[in-house]
Amino acid sequence: CALPICNTPTEILDTLTLEDLCRFCQADEAWVIELVDEGVLEPMGATVRRWRFEGVSIARAKRARRLNRDLGINTAGIAMVLDLLDEREAMIRRLSRYEGV
């Protein structure tokens, strides 16, 4: 998903703060912190207030939010579903390499 936060029309930020990520995903801080605790998201920064989320984490947070909102999956379930989806995508990439040979 595209990053919506810009300081100027030509500048696209590639990281978001916790506050920005919450606003982007329409989620509260406690929920995002739970995602970090479950290993769903891996922010950069030593403290919660210094956390920065890169593109991969932003996409995962958005996906996690949809799983929670649309299917009612809790954070532990989200972690498992996203891990399984990551494994599936890796297998599809691996299979496509072998089919191309």
C-alpha positions in Angstrom: 0.0 0.0 0.0 1.2 3.5 -0.7 2.4 5.7 2.1 0.1 8.6 2.6 2.3 10.9 4.7 4.2 13.7 2.9 5.8 16.9 4.0 5.9 18.3 0.4 4.2 17.1 -2.7 7.3 15.3 -4.0 8.5 13.8 -0.7 7.3 10.4 0.4 8.3 9.2 3.8 9.5 5.6 4.0 9.0 5.3 7.8 6.2 6.1 10.2 6.1 6.9 13.9 3.9 4.9 16.2 1.4 7.7 16.2 1.4 8.0 12.4 1.1 4.2 12.0 -1.9 4.2 14.3 -3.6 7.0 12.4 -2.8 5.3 9.0 -4.2 1.9 10.2 -7.0 3.5 12.2 -5.9 1.6 15.3 -5.0 2.6 18.9 -1.4 2.5 20.2 -2.1 -0.4 22.6 -3.1 -2.6 19.7 0.0 -1.8 17.7 2.1 -2.4 20.8 0.5 -5.8 21.1 1.4 -6.5 17.5 5.0 -5.7 18.3 4.9 -7.9 21.5 3.6 -10.8 19.3 6.4 -10.3 16.8 4.0 -9.2 14.0 5.8 -5.9 13.7 9.5 -5.1 14.2 10.0 -1.4 14.7 13.3 0.4 14.7 14.1 2.3 17.9 14.9 1.6 21.5 11.8 3.0 23.1 8.1 3.1 22.1 8.3 6.9 21.5 11.4 6.4 19.2 9.9 3.6 17.2 9.9 3.9 13.4 8.1 1.5 11.2 9.4 0.8 7.7 7.4 -0.2 4.6 7.2 -3.9 5.4 5.9 -3.2 8.8 3.4 -0.7 7.5 2.0 -3.2 5.0 1.9 -5.9 7.7 0.1 -3.5 10.1 -2.5 -2.7 7.5 -3.0 -6.4 6.8 -3.2 -7.2 10.5 -5.8 -4.5 10.9 -8.0 -6.0 8.2 -7.7 -9.4 9.8 -8.8 -8.0 13.1 -11.5 -5.8 11.9 -13.0 -8.0 9.2 -12.5 -11.5 10.8 -12.3 -10.6 14.5 -8.9 -12.4 14.8 -6.9 -11.5 18.0 -3.2 -10.5 17.9 -1.9 -14.0 18.6 -4.1 -15.3 15.7 -2.9 -12.5 13.5 0.7 -13.4 14.1 0.0 -17.0 13.1 -2.0 -16.1 10.0 0.6 -13.7 8.8 3.4 -16.2 9.4 1.5 -18.8 7.4 0.8 -16.3 4.6 4.5 -15.4 4.5 5.4 -19.1 4.2 2.9 -19.5 1.5 4.3 -16.6 -0.5 7.8 -17.9 -0.1 6.7 -21.4 -1.4 5.0 -19.8 -4.4 8.2 -17.8 -5.2 10.3 -21.0 -4.8 7.9 -23.0 -7.0 7.8 -20.3 -9.7 11.6 -20.4 -9.9 11.5 -24.2 -10.4 8.8 -24.0 -13.0 10.8 -21.5 -14.9 13.8 -23.9 -15.3 
